[in-house]
Every structure is written in C-alpha cells, then in structure tokens.
Amino acid sequence: MSALTRGPSEVLSALQENPGSDSAPALSGESLSERLGVSRAQIWKHVGTLRTRGYEIEGEPGGGYRLVGRPDRLYAEEIAPRLETKWLAQQIQHFDETASTNLIAFDLGRDDAPAGTTVIAESQSAGRGRLGRSFYSPPYKNLYTSILLRPRGSISDAPTLILAAAVAVAETVAEFLGDESSVEIKWPNDVMIHRRKTSGILMESSAEGTRLAFAVLGIGVNLNVDRETFPDEFRHLATSLSSELGHPIDRVAFARRLFTHLEHQLELHDSQGFDAIRPRFESFFRMRGESVGIEEVAGERIECRAQAIAPNGALEVEILEGPRAGESMKVMAGDVTLAKPTREERC
C-alpha cells in the first residue's frame, strides 16, 4: 500500500502552497526545517521520498526547494486538496497494483473500517465485473476504485444502491464530456457514451439477518485508455472519455468530482430511498421502447422490449417471443443486451 508518512506529507503541503515557476522563490531548507521541527538532513530525506513517488522537485541539500512537476497518480495527497465530500474518500488506500480493489474494501468492511473508506488502484491483475466477468484494467490510464458503505437500510434496499452509483458516474461523465444527451445508463450498472461502455459498477455486500452490515461499490471508468487498444472481443463496444474528447483527462479531477456526486446520491438513497433518485436515473435511461435480450440468472434468454424503471429499481419489459409474448415482466437481476452498434456507428 502506498501512503505518505507525516514528514513527506508536510513537505509536500508546504511545496504545494508555493507553486513552482521561474519567478516563484524556492522554499529554503531552513524554513522547511523550522516549520516541521526537523533537521535539514531530514528535509532532504523527505524530498527524496517525494521524488521516488514521481514528484519533480528542484533543489539541493542546503538550498531551496520548488515543486515543478506532479505524477499522474491517484495518490490520496493529490485527491484530498479541494475534495468536496464530508465522509466519502476522506480515507484513501492507494495501491500501484492489486488483484481487485473490491477484495481489499470487503476485508476493510469486515475489519470495521468506517463508511466512505476508499480503495484506489492504478491497475488490477484480477479486476472483476458483473456475473463473474473479468474487467480490463490497464495501468495508469483509468480509475479503479471501491468504496465501503454502511447503509441504514435493509437487504431489500441493496439492489438500488448500484442504480444510485450509476447516476453519480453518469453525471460525472456528462460533466467532463459537456454533453449529457450522449450519456446513458444501460440498466442496471453500465454507463455508456454513444452506446459504447465507458464504466462498469460491481456491488458486493454482507448481511446480518435482514440488515446490511456493509456494502462495497466497485467502480471502473475508462478515462485515458485508447479504445483501439481494447481486447478484440469488446473493442467496438467500449470507449473512454479521452477517446471521445480527443485529449487526456485529469484523473485526479475526475475522481474528486465522482466522489462528490457519489456522496450526494448515496445520501439521498440513504435518507429518502430510490424514489428520490429514480427521476435522475430515468433522465439517463434511453432504453425505453428498444428491443433487448435478457439472460436470466438461470441461463434462459428472453427477447423483450424495455418499458420503464419500476419503483423498486427493477427493469420493466414486455416479452416479445414465445408462449409468454405480450406479457409484462419485472427483471431484478440478469444480463441485458442492447442491439449491437452498426458498422457505421462503430467507426
């Protein structure tokens, strides 16, 4: 786990207050020494620690120091400044690589970590999506995060937590894209741009009787990966924000805004239930009237027409084929497939 200890963290804070430029004076080792109450030699060691983490710092022992470059990393010390949340992501555990952020967050839940504890990884060796699928997780390109929740509701409220998270992701993607009309949520948990997936969400939970002990929301968002580098099996079905906009995305800024939107939606869900979130979810729901394939948990595939989102978060559909054709059905779980993009849409 990557985390700054107090000394390097305090040096970084001081350097951040004095942005690097040719005209800005360097902070002297003496002033840093007095501020932190340690020797100049210790200041030099702290600067060395920051440099190993990718911070570009001009200066030599006995002289002044100036921060001139920052690493493209989702460190806690990068996200914390200007983070506008009260409880979410106030504690961040950062990993250069891990098997799965959800696995770590789930263990933290068992160990009584507080709600809002957030795990971030630069890459995952065994990232997971829904229904046991693997999640493509190239390093230093995207956002892979899991958030520990301790909701007040019962087990019956759990399915709509993932819908609340999908709204938060969709709002953040739309904010960076500058165009809400091209962003949609494919029920229940995929956020798409122009019908190509840019984010997936996985929720896992632990229950005590009829009460949720805790839940873990795992969120992956394609930010700076080039969609042409995706594996062949879903290259034409997925995209990234940078591919859509034509320029790199500030991952730290995206993470901050996502955590802000997410806290807001989760607090609404906790206090007022899915009723308070449903209108916003429906504003991103563009499947109404479309033909969809639903593969139920038991493995049966049903051709349907999407109709609406039910008050409990279920997908309401009309069955199109077979002996049940014309019947309405509410889907609580299963894999939903939209019509594949045409050749023209793929290009």
C-alpha positions as CSV (number, residue, x, y, z in Angstrom):
1,M,0.0,0.0,0.0
2,S,1.3,3.4,-0.9
3,A,0.8,6.2,1.7
4,L,2.9,9.2,2.7
5,T,4.0,9.4,6.3
6,R,3.7,12.7,8.1
7,G,7.1,14.2,7.3
8,P,7.0,13.9,3.5
9,S,3.3,14.8,3.5
10,E,4.0,18.1,5.4
11,V,6.9,18.9,3.0
12,L,4.6,18.3,0.0
13,S,1.9,20.5,1.6
14,A,4.4,23.3,2.0
15,L,5.6,23.0,-1.5
16,Q,2.1,23.0,-2.8
17,E,1.5,26.3,-1.2
18,N,4.4,27.7,-3.2
19,P,3.7,26.6,-6.8
20,G,6.8,26.2,-8.9
21,S,7.7,28.7,-11.6
22,D,10.8,30.6,-12.7
23,S,9.5,33.7,-10.8
24,A,8.4,32.0,-7.6
25,P,11.0,31.8,-4.9
26,A,12.1,28.4,-3.7
27,L,11.4,27.4,-0.1
28,S,14.6,27.2,1.8
29,G,15.6,24.1,3.6
30,E,15.9,26.3,6.7
31,S,12.3,27.5,6.6
32,L,11.1,23.9,6.0
33,S,13.2,22.7,8.9
34,E,11.8,25.3,11.2
35,R,8.2,24.6,10.1
36,L,8.4,20.9,10.5
37,G,10.7,20.9,13.6
38,V,13.3,18.5,12.0
39,S,16.8,18.9,10.6
40,R,17.7,20.0,7.1
41,A,19.1,16.5,6.5
42,Q,15.6,15.1,7.3
43,I,14.0,17.5,5.0
44,W,16.3,16.2,2.2
45,K,15.2,12.7,3.0
46,H,11.6,13.7,2.8
47,V,12.2,15.3,-0.6
48,G,13.8,12.1,-1.7
49,T,10.7,10.2,-0.7
50,L,8.5,12.5,-2.7
51,R,10.8,12.2,-5.7
52,T,10.5,8.4,-5.6
53,R,6.7,8.9,-5.9
54,G,7.2,10.9,-9.1
55,Y,7.2,14.5,-7.8
56,E,9.6,16.7,-9.6
57,I,11.3,18.9,-7.1
58,E,14.1,21.3,-7.9
59,G,16.7,21.9,-5.2
60,E,19.8,20.6,-3.5
61,P,20.7,19.9,0.2
62,G,21.2,23.2,2.0
63,G,19.4,25.2,-0.7
64,G,15.8,25.9,-1.6
65,Y,13.1,23.6,-3.0
66,R,10.5,24.1,-5.6
67,L,7.8,21.7,-6.8
68,V,7.8,21.8,-10.6
69,G,6.0,18.6,-11.7
70,R,3.4,16.2,-10.3
71,P,3.0,12.5,-11.1
72,D,-0.1,11.2,-12.9
73,R,-1.1,9.1,-9.9
74,L,-4.3,8.9,-7.9
75,Y,-2.5,9.4,-4.6
76,A,-4.5,10.4,-1.5
77,E,-2.4,13.6,-1.2
78,E,-3.4,14.5,-4.8
79,I,-7.1,13.9,-4.3
80,A,-7.6,15.3,-0.8
81,P,-7.0,19.0,-1.7
82,R,-10.3,20.5,-3.0
83,L,-12.2,17.3,-2.3
84,E,-15.7,18.4,-1.5
85,T,-17.0,15.4,0.4
86,K,-17.9,15.1,4.1
87,W,-17.2,11.4,4.6
88,L,-16.6,9.6,1.3
89,A,-12.9,9.2,0.3
90,Q,-11.8,11.0,3.4
91,Q,-9.7,7.9,4.0
92,I,-8.0,6.6,0.9
93,Q,-5.8,3.5,0.5
94,H,-3.8,3.7,-2.7
95,F,-2.1,0.7,-4.5
96,D,0.1,0.7,-7.5
97,E,-1.3,-2.7,-8.4
98,T,-3.6,-5.1,-6.6
99,A,-5.7,-8.1,-7.6
100,S,-9.0,-6.3,-7.0
101,T,-10.0,-3.2,-5.1
102,N,-13.3,-4.8,-4.1
103,L,-11.4,-7.6,-2.3
104,I,-9.5,-5.1,-0.3
105,A,-12.5,-3.0,0.5
106,F,-14.5,-6.1,1.5
107,D,-11.8,-7.1,4.0
108,L,-11.8,-3.5,5.4
109,G,-15.6,-3.9,5.8
110,R,-15.1,-7.0,7.9
111,D,-12.4,-5.1,10.0
112,D,-14.9,-2.3,10.9
113,A,-13.4,0.4,8.7
114,P,-15.6,3.5,8.6
115,A,-18.1,4.2,5.9
116,G,-16.5,6.1,3.0
117,T,-13.2,4.3,3.2
118,T,-12.0,4.2,-0.4
119,V,-9.5,1.9,-2.2
120,I,-7.9,3.0,-5.4
121,A,-5.5,1.0,-7.6
122,E,-3.5,2.2,-10.6
123,S,-4.0,-1.3,-12.1
124,Q,-5.7,-4.6,-11.2
125,S,-4.5,-8.1,-12.0
126,A,-7.9,-9.7,-11.4
127,G,-10.4,-6.9,-11.8
128,R,-14.0,-8.2,-11.8
129,G,-17.2,-7.1,-13.4
130,R,-20.8,-8.4,-13.0
131,L,-21.6,-12.1,-13.4
132,G,-18.0,-13.1,-12.8
133,R,-16.6,-11.4,-15.9
134,S,-13.0,-10.0,-15.9
135,F,-12.6,-6.2,-16.0
136,Y,-9.9,-4.9,-18.4
137,S,-7.6,-2.8,-16.1
138,P,-4.5,-1.4,-17.9
139,P,-2.2,0.6,-15.6
140,Y,-2.1,4.4,-15.1
141,K,-4.9,5.1,-17.5
142,N,-8.2,4.8,-15.8
143,L,-9.9,4.9,-12.4
144,Y,-10.4,1.7,-10.5
145,T,-11.9,2.3,-7.1
146,S,-14.0,0.6,-4.4
147,I,-15.9,2.4,-1.7
148,L,-17.0,0.9,1.6
149,L,-20.6,1.7,2.6
150,R,-22.6,1.1,5.8
151,P,-26.2,1.9,4.7
152,R,-29.0,2.2,7.1
153,G,-31.5,0.3,5.0
154,S,-32.4,-3.4,4.8
155,I,-31.3,-6.0,2.4
156,S,-34.3,-5.1,0.1
157,D,-32.7,-1.7,-0.4
158,A,-29.4,-3.1,-1.7
159,P,-30.3,-3.5,-5.4
160,T,-31.0,0.2,-5.9
161,L,-27.6,1.2,-4.3
162,I,-26.0,0.3,-7.6
163,L,-28.5,2.4,-9.5
164,A,-27.6,5.4,-7.3
165,A,-23.9,4.8,-8.1
166,A,-24.7,4.6,-11.8
167,V,-26.4,8.0,-11.6
168,A,-23.3,9.5,-10.0
169,V,-21.0,8.0,-12.6
170,A,-23.2,9.2,-15.4
171,E,-23.4,12.7,-14.0
172,T,-19.6,12.9,-13.7
173,V,-19.0,11.5,-17.2
174,A,-21.5,14.0,-18.6
175,E,-19.9,16.9,-16.7
176,F,-16.5,16.1,-18.3
177,L,-18.0,15.4,-21.7
178,G,-20.0,18.6,-21.6
179,D,-22.9,16.8,-23.2
180,E,-25.5,14.9,-21.1
181,S,-27.5,13.8,-24.2
182,S,-24.9,11.3,-25.3
183,V,-24.5,9.6,-21.9
184,E,-26.8,6.8,-20.9
185,I,-27.2,4.2,-18.2
186,K,-27.7,0.6,-19.5
187,W,-29.7,-0.9,-16.7
188,P,-28.6,-1.6,-14.1
189,N,-25.0,-0.5,-13.9
190,D,-23.2,0.3,-17.2
191,V,-22.6,3.9,-18.2
192,M,-22.3,4.5,-21.9
193,I,-21.3,7.2,-24.3
194,H,-22.8,6.9,-27.8
195,R,-23.8,3.3,-26.9
196,R,-20.2,2.3,-26.0
197,K,-19.5,1.3,-22.5
198,T,-17.2,3.6,-20.5
199,S,-17.9,2.5,-17.0
200,G,-19.0,-0.6,-15.0
201,I,-20.1,-1.0,-11.4
202,L,-20.0,-4.0,-9.2
203,M,-21.6,-4.2,-5.8
204,E,-21.0,-6.8,-3.1
205,S,-22.5,-6.9,0.3
206,S,-22.5,-8.6,3.7
207,A,-25.7,-9.0,5.7
208,E,-26.6,-9.6,9.3
209,G,-30.1,-11.0,9.3
210,T,-32.3,-8.7,7.3
211,R,-29.9,-5.8,7.7
212,L,-27.0,-4.8,5.5
213,A,-23.8,-5.0,7.6
214,F,-21.9,-3.2,4.8
215,A,-21.7,-2.9,1.0
216,V,-18.8,-2.4,-1.3
217,L,-19.2,-0.4,-4.6
218,G,-16.6,-1.2,-7.1
219,I,-16.4,1.4,-10.0
220,G,-14.2,1.3,-13.0
221,V,-14.2,4.2,-15.5
222,N,-12.3,4.3,-18.8
223,L,-10.6,7.7,-18.8
224,N,-7.3,7.7,-20.8
225,V,-7.1,4.3,-22.4
226,D,-7.2,4.4,-26.2
227,R,-10.2,2.4,-27.3
228,E,-8.2,1.0,-30.2
229,T,-6.1,-0.9,-27.6
230,F,-9.1,-2.7,-26.1
231,P,-9.2,-6.5,-26.4
232,D,-10.7,-7.7,-29.7
233,E,-13.9,-9.1,-28.1
234,F,-15.2,-5.7,-27.0
235,R,-13.1,-3.1,-28.9
236,H,-16.2,-1.9,-30.8
237,L,-18.4,-2.0,-27.7
238,A,-16.3,0.2,-25.3
239,T,-14.8,3.6,-25.3
240,S,-13.1,6.1,-23.0
241,L,-13.5,9.8,-22.2
242,S,-10.2,10.7,-23.8
243,S,-11.1,8.8,-27.0
244,E,-14.4,10.7,-27.2
245,L,-12.9,14.2,-26.4
246,G,-9.6,13.9,-28.2
247,H,-7.5,14.9,-25.2
248,P,-6.3,13.4,-21.9
249,I,-8.5,13.5,-18.8
250,D,-7.2,14.8,-15.5
251,R,-7.8,11.6,-13.5
252,V,-7.4,13.3,-10.1
253,A,-10.1,15.9,-11.0
254,F,-12.4,13.2,-12.3
255,A,-12.0,11.2,-9.1
256,R,-12.8,14.2,-7.0
257,R,-16.0,15.0,-8.9
258,L,-17.1,11.4,-9.0
259,F,-16.7,11.1,-5.2
260,T,-18.7,14.3,-4.8
261,H,-21.6,13.1,-7.0
262,L,-21.5,9.7,-5.4
263,E,-21.7,11.0,-1.8
264,H,-24.7,13.2,-2.8
265,Q,-26.6,10.3,-4.5
266,L,-25.8,7.8,-1.7
267,E,-27.0,10.3,1.0
268,L,-30.3,10.7,-1.0
269,H,-30.7,7.0,-1.2
270,D,-30.0,6.5,2.5
271,S,-32.4,9.2,3.6
272,Q,-35.3,9.0,1.0
273,G,-34.8,5.7,-0.8
274,F,-34.8,5.1,-4.6
275,D,-37.8,7.4,-5.1
276,A,-35.6,10.4,-4.7
277,I,-33.1,9.1,-7.3
278,R,-35.4,7.5,-9.8
279,P,-36.2,10.7,-11.8
280,R,-32.4,11.3,-12.3
281,F,-31.9,7.7,-13.2
282,E,-34.7,7.9,-15.8
283,S,-33.0,11.1,-17.3
284,F,-30.1,8.8,-18.4
285,F,-32.4,5.8,-19.2
286,R,-32.6,5.7,-23.0
287,M,-33.7,2.0,-23.4
288,R,-37.4,2.7,-23.3
289,G,-39.1,1.1,-26.4
290,E,-36.0,-0.7,-27.5
291,S,-35.6,-4.5,-28.1
292,V,-33.3,-6.1,-25.5
293,G,-32.2,-9.6,-24.8
294,I,-32.3,-10.6,-21.2
295,E,-30.3,-13.6,-20.0
296,E,-31.7,-14.6,-16.6
297,V,-29.6,-16.0,-13.8
298,A,-30.9,-19.5,-14.6
299,G,-29.5,-19.1,-18.1
300,E,-32.7,-18.6,-20.1
301,R,-32.6,-15.9,-22.7
302,I,-35.7,-13.8,-23.4
303,E,-36.3,-11.3,-26.1
304,C,-38.1,-8.3,-24.8
305,R,-38.9,-4.6,-25.2
306,A,-37.7,-2.3,-22.5
307,Q,-40.6,-0.2,-21.0
308,A,-39.6,1.6,-17.8
309,I,-37.9,1.5,-14.4
310,A,-40.1,0.2,-11.6
311,P,-40.3,2.0,-8.2
312,N,-38.1,-0.8,-6.7
313,G,-35.5,-0.3,-9.4
314,A,-36.5,-3.3,-11.5
315,L,-36.5,-3.1,-15.3
316,E,-40.0,-3.4,-16.7
317,V,-40.1,-5.2,-20.0
318,E,-42.6,-6.7,-22.5
319,I,-41.9,-10.2,-23.6
320,L,-41.8,-10.4,-27.5
321,E,-41.4,-14.1,-28.3
322,G,-42.7,-17.5,-27.2
323,P,-45.8,-18.5,-25.3
324,R,-45.5,-15.5,-23.0
325,A,-45.4,-12.9,-25.8
326,G,-47.2,-9.8,-24.8
327,E,-46.8,-10.3,-21.1
328,S,-45.1,-7.7,-18.9
329,M,-42.3,-8.8,-16.6
330,K,-40.1,-7.1,-14.0
331,V,-36.4,-8.0,-14.1
332,M,-34.4,-7.7,-10.9
333,A,-31.3,-9.5,-12.0
334,G,-29.8,-10.7,-15.2
335,D,-27.7,-9.7,-18.2
336,V,-29.2,-7.2,-20.5
337,T,-28.0,-6.9,-24.1
338,L,-28.8,-4.0,-26.4
339,A,-28.7,-4.1,-30.1
340,K,-25.1,-4.1,-31.3
341,P,-23.7,-0.9,-32.9
342,T,-23.9,-0.9,-36.7
343,R,-20.7,-0.7,-38.8
344,E,-21.2,3.0,-39.3
345,E,-21.7,3.6,-35.5
346,R,-18.5,1.7,-34.8
347,C,-16.4,3.9,-37.0
